[in-house]
Amino acid sequence: MTKTSKKEKTKDQYRELLIGCGTRREKIIQLKDKTEWHNLTTLDIMESHNPDVVWDLNNLPLPFKDNYFDEIHAYEVLEHCGQQGDYKFFFNQFSDFWRILKPKGVICITVPAKASMWVWGDPGHTRVIAEETVAFLSQKIYDQVGDSPITDYREIYKADFEAIYVRTNYEIQQLHLVLEAIKKRKPNVRNTRKTKRS
Ligand SMILES: C[S@@+](CC[C@H](N)C(=O)[O-])C[C@H]1O[C@@H](n2cnc3c(N)ncnc32)[C@H](O)[C@@H]1O
């Protein structure tokens, strides 16, 4: 009997989820050494695409355990979910992605850029996710509350993502995002000082 090496074991436990997979299984956003899928689960609302899980992403929570995936990939699907202005769904959806991601797990997203002719051209698109929208997913931004007119969503949003890659590919008018799930944030220096003074 051969012993399983630590490296192989780690590879086995590495899990990835591709949502709104459609007919494609290509890994479009790749992290460093993670060019291939590891233990991939696919999900789509359409059974005809043969996903592992047939599920409507508007139906939350998603049917996965907490802290389960290392990577979630969502290519050209999040603009089909929720409704523009439905901030409760927006934050609920990202909170659920955060729930099923392991600490430091990532969600890799492509959506049509604001200037894309498809952003509202596709009749199935129900919202736009812009670079600016993504800023609201980090708890750090709420340090500005009181100093700027930023909307405070902390009553309904407790998850936390750090944007580690945000880039618009202007040739194809697509926004590419990689957001890391932060489950233990180091105390903020600014807040710490405030606490010490009070
Ligand atoms: C524009 S296609 C993109 C397909 C694939 N990701 C790609 O990049 O080629 C959008 C995909 O999302 C799926 N989809 C749309 N709304 C969905 C929902 N509410 N829940 C799950 N999948 C959904 C569609 O069935 C379709 O396969």
The ligand as a MOL file (V3000), in Angstrom:
LIG
                    3D

  0  0  0     0  0            999 V3000
M  V30 BEGIN CTAB
M  V30 COUNTS 27 29 0 0 0
M  V30 BEGIN ATOM
M  V30 1 C -23.9000 34.0210 -20.3890 0
M  V30 2 S -23.9570 32.3330 -19.8920 0 CHG=1
M  V30 3 C -22.2640 32.0620 -19.3950 0
M  V30 4 C -21.8970 30.6110 -19.4320 0
M  V30 5 C -20.4540 30.2940 -19.0510 0
M  V30 6 N -20.1290 30.7110 -17.7010 0
M  V30 7 C -19.5010 30.9360 -20.0190 0
M  V30 8 O -18.7530 31.8650 -19.6170 0
M  V30 9 O -19.4940 30.5160 -21.1820 0 CHG=-1
M  V30 10 C -24.8010 32.4230 -18.3220 0
M  V30 11 C -24.9800 31.0690 -17.6630 0
M  V30 12 O -25.5260 31.2730 -16.3690 0
M  V30 13 C -26.6400 30.4350 -16.1670 0
M  V30 14 N -27.5710 31.1230 -15.2760 0
M  V30 15 C -28.2670 32.2480 -15.5150 0
M  V30 16 N -29.0380 32.5730 -14.4750 0
M  V30 17 C -28.7810 31.6450 -13.5210 0
M  V30 18 C -29.2610 31.4340 -12.2010 0
M  V30 19 N -30.1600 32.2420 -11.6580 0
M  V30 20 N -28.7960 30.3720 -11.5120 0
M  V30 21 C -27.8680 29.5390 -12.0490 0
M  V30 22 N -27.3800 29.6880 -13.2930 0
M  V30 23 C -27.8270 30.7180 -14.0230 0
M  V30 24 C -27.2060 30.2150 -17.5600 0
M  V30 25 O -27.9750 29.0330 -17.6420 0
M  V30 26 C -25.9420 30.1600 -18.4040 0
M  V30 27 O -25.4150 28.8750 -18.4730 0
M  V30 END ATOM
M  V30 BEGIN BOND
M  V30 1 1 1 2
M  V30 2 1 2 3
M  V30 3 1 2 10
M  V30 4 1 3 4
M  V30 5 1 4 5
M  V30 6 1 5 6
M  V30 7 1 5 7
M  V30 8 2 7 8
M  V30 9 1 7 9
M  V30 10 1 10 11
M  V30 11 1 11 12
M  V30 12 1 11 26
M  V30 13 1 12 13
M  V30 14 1 13 14
M  V30 15 1 13 24
M  V30 16 1 14 15
M  V30 17 1 14 23
M  V30 18 2 15 16
M  V30 19 1 16 17
M  V30 20 1 17 18
M  V30 21 2 17 23
M  V30 22 1 18 19
M  V30 23 2 18 20
M  V30 24 1 20 21
M  V30 25 2 21 22
M  V30 26 1 22 23
M  V30 27 1 24 25
M  V30 28 1 24 26
M  V30 29 1 26 27
M  V30 END BOND
M  V30 END CTAB
M  END
